[in-house]
Amino acid sequence: MIKVFTTGTFDILHYGHINLLKQASKFGDFLIVGLNVTKNGKETYYSYEERKAMLEAIRYVDEVVPIKEQEDKYRYLS
């Protein structure tokens, strides 16, 4: 099984987000989305839980995991 990983804030979902997820899913069998817990220290319009629920409703997404952005590097939060 090939797992594909992409990241983003996905605060206000739009066609570009959906297209990105659709294209990313074509690179493998299982798409994991790393969802930013914060937006570069700024508040987001939707909470993490709301953004996660919206992403999980998209058929191309298999799993959503929290990540925290630190100094231009991402860290998976388990």
Helices and strands as residue ranges (DSSP letters): E 3-8, H 15-25, E 30-36, H 48-56, E 63-70, E 73-76
